[in-house]
Amino acid sequence: MKPCSLFRNHTARKILESASSNGRANTVLGTARRSCFPTQRSYNSTLSPRRRKAQNHVPDSSSRPSLSTTLDNEVVGKARTILQSSAIPDTSEVEELLEACEAFAKLLSEGRQTLRQSNKLESTPASNLLSLEETHDDPKRQDRNDIQLTVPAKNAAAHLISSTAYKIITDSKVYISPKILSTYVNVQSLLRRPSSLPEVFDLYASKPIPKPKSTPLRYTTPNPNKPTAHIPLPVAENALAAAIKIKDLSLCFDIINYSVCASAFRNSKFLRRAFLPISGAVLCPFAVWKLATELSGYMSNMDPAVATDVLFAGILAYVGFTATIGVVAITTANDQMDRVTWAPGMPLRERWMREEERMLIDRVAGAWGFQQRSRRGEEEGPDWEALREWIGMRGMVLDRTELMDGMN
């Protein structure tokens, strides 16, 4: 060992022995270390003043903002302004408010314990509420703007967001646009509170529409059967998935009845998917007759009038038979069916028109029954019997015997 090291160790031992008598060993220990190692610096000495202050700062949890206060400032206050106003609110304003509710619902559904308020203004209203940055578990790294999410706070916030969104969308002055409906369904699905969705689906089709620039406000009664009043299929699927998560069978029935079973949905499907083929079928004979007339001029061994009739009959028969085979193939396809199939005798037009209804019912049956294919058919209980009876009343069959594994 070097002489310098021996001198340093001897000096440190002397300092500690002299400090033990007056109770200042902890203070003098630092002096001893600095005397032994004069070139070594403490960690705090290398930090900048701002970082040293942040490291030594431990926030008081009582000074942090509560989640209810943040919700009251960002959501409830704006909703109260819309509800108390006598003017018709702008659709973009309602969409912005519901997007804020959706942003809060997403944060609550992620199961976080701490949220950090954002101090930066972003481009979207939802990002102005709370940032997605999650704080660390170390209390020294937490900020005074952090919001602690306890279980009671989450439940209270979920109830507040759900009730606020419901009050907004059911207000008589608010027009329910497709985007507003989709956002509302997302909010309730994230919060696992979809009990109000059937009522909102009915309001979407039959809610009176306020007339702009009318004093006092006057309303027009819409036609609930028009194609534009239908519930979009992705929205219905999202609502049904939320009802399946909470295992509410009656709610699943109501969502299906008010979405894909409504007349507006069937009328919309007819216009979107059947109107063009039917129009082509109506115009097909005229086009075939024109084509037959042109082709008959190239035939020299037959009278042009007879040739036109023969060509017209042949081409029309070919087109008609081919189209019939295609329609039968489309309406009788069952590869997508799992547990729910059509009862014998159901017309093909009904099968095609109500395919989305059967698809959603099939999802409900798959969620309530056993997931193992080998155990299908062993389900029992009041819910399962009610589901089987409800499916039978709609012209469908649950677990047809000849289509089950090992029975064909």
Residue pairs with C-beta under 8 A, 6 or more apart in sequence:
8 35
8 36
9 36
11 32
11 35
11 36
12 32
12 33
12 35
12 36
15 28
15 31
15 32
15 35
16 25
16 28
16 29
16 32
18 28
19 25
19 27
19 28
19 29
33 40
34 40
44 52
44 55
47 55
54 140
55 140
56 140
57 140
58 139
58 140
59 139
59 142
59 143
59 144
59 146
60 144
61 148
63 144
64 144
64 145
64 146
64 147
64 148
65 117
65 145
65 147
66 147
66 153
67 115
67 147
67 149
67 153
67 154
67 156
67 157
68 153
68 156
68 157
68 160
70 117
70 129
70 130
70 147
71 104
71 157
71 160
71 161
74 100
74 104
74 129
75 97
75 100
75 101
75 104
75 160
75 161
75 164
76 160
76 164
78 97
78 100
79 97
79 164
79 167
79 168
82 89
82 93
82 94
82 97
82 168
82 171
82 173
82 174
83 167
83 168
83 171
85 173
86 173
86 217
87 173
88 173
88 175
88 210
88 212
88 217
89 173
89 174
91 175
91 177
91 180
94 168
94 174
94 180
95 177
95 179
95 180
95 183
96 125
97 168
98 165
98 168
98 169
98 180
98 183
98 184
98 187
99 124
99 125
99 126
99 183
100 125
100 126
100 129
101 161
101 164
101 165
101 183
101 187
102 126
102 183
102 186
102 187
102 190
103 126
103 127
103 129
103 130
104 129
104 130
104 157
104 161
105 158
105 161
105 186
105 187
105 190
105 191
106 190
107 115
107 130
107 132
108 149
108 154
108 157
108 158
108 161
108 190
108 191
109 190
109 191
109 192
112 134
112 149
113 148
113 149
114 134
114 135
114 142
114 146
114 147
114 148
114 149
115 130
115 134
115 146
115 147
115 149
116 130
116 131
116 133
116 134
116 135
116 143
116 145
116 146
116 147
117 130
117 131
117 145
117 146
117 147
118 127
118 128
118 129
118 130
118 131
118 133
119 145
120 131
121 128
122 128
130 147
135 141
135 142
135 143
135 146
136 142
158 191
158 192
158 193
161 187
161 191
162 187
162 188
162 191
162 193
162 196
165 184
165 187
165 188
166 196
166 200
168 174
169 176
169 180
169 181
169 184
169 200
169 203
170 199
170 200
170 203
172 208
172 210
172 217
172 219
173 210
173 217
174 180
175 209
175 210
176 200
176 203
176 204
176 207
178 232
181 200
181 204
181 231
181 235
182 232
182 234
182 235
182 238
184 200
185 194
185 197
185 200
185 235
185 238
185 239
185 242
186 238
188 194
188 196
188 197
188 239
188 242
189 238
189 239
189 241
189 242
192 242
192 245
192 246
194 239
194 242
194 243
194 246
194 248
194 251
194 255
195 248
195 251
197 239
197 242
197 243
197 251
197 255
198 251
198 254
198 255
198 257
198 258
201 231
201 239
201 255
201 258
201 259
201 262
202 258
204 229
204 231
205 222
205 224
205 229
205 230
205 231
205 262
205 264
206 222
206 224
206 229
207 222
208 219
208 220
208 221
208 222
209 219
209 220
209 222
210 217
210 218
210 219
211 217
211 218
211 219
211 220
222 229
223 229
224 262
224 263
224 264
225 263
225 264
225 267
226 264
226 267
227 264
227 267
227 268
227 271
228 264
228 268
229 264
230 262
230 264
230 265
230 267
230 268
230 269
231 258
231 259
231 260
231 262
231 264
231 265
233 260
233 356
235 259
236 255
236 256
236 259
236 260
236 356
236 360
237 360
239 255
239 259
240 252
240 255
240 256
240 259
240 360
240 363
240 364
243 251
243 252
243 255
244 252
244 363
244 364
244 367
249 364
249 368
249 383
249 386
249 387
252 364
253 390
256 357
256 360
256 361
256 364
259 265
259 360
260 354
260 356
260 357
260 360
261 354
261 357
265 356
266 353
266 354
269 353
269 356
270 353
281 323
284 316
284 319
285 316
288 312
288 315
288 316
288 319
289 308
289 312
291 311
291 315
292 307
292 308
292 309
292 311
292 312
292 315
293 308
295 307
295 311
296 302
296 304
296 305
296 307
296 308
296 311
297 304
299 307
302 310
327 348
328 348
330 352
331 348
331 349
331 351
331 352
332 348
332 351
334 341
336 359
337 358
337 362
338 362
338 365
338 366
339 362
339 365
339 366
339 369
339 376
339 398
339 399
340 358
340 361
340 362
340 365
340 391
340 396
340 397
340 398
341 358
341 396
341 397
341 400
341 403
342 351
342 358
342 395
342 396
342 397
343 392
343 395
343 396
343 397
346 395
350 395
351 358
357 394
358 396
361 391
361 394
361 396
364 387
365 387
365 391
365 398
368 379
368 383
368 384
368 387
369 376
369 379
369 384
370 376
370 378
370 379
373 405
374 405
376 399
376 404
376 405
377 399
377 404
387 398
388 398
391 397
391 398
392 398
401 407
402 408
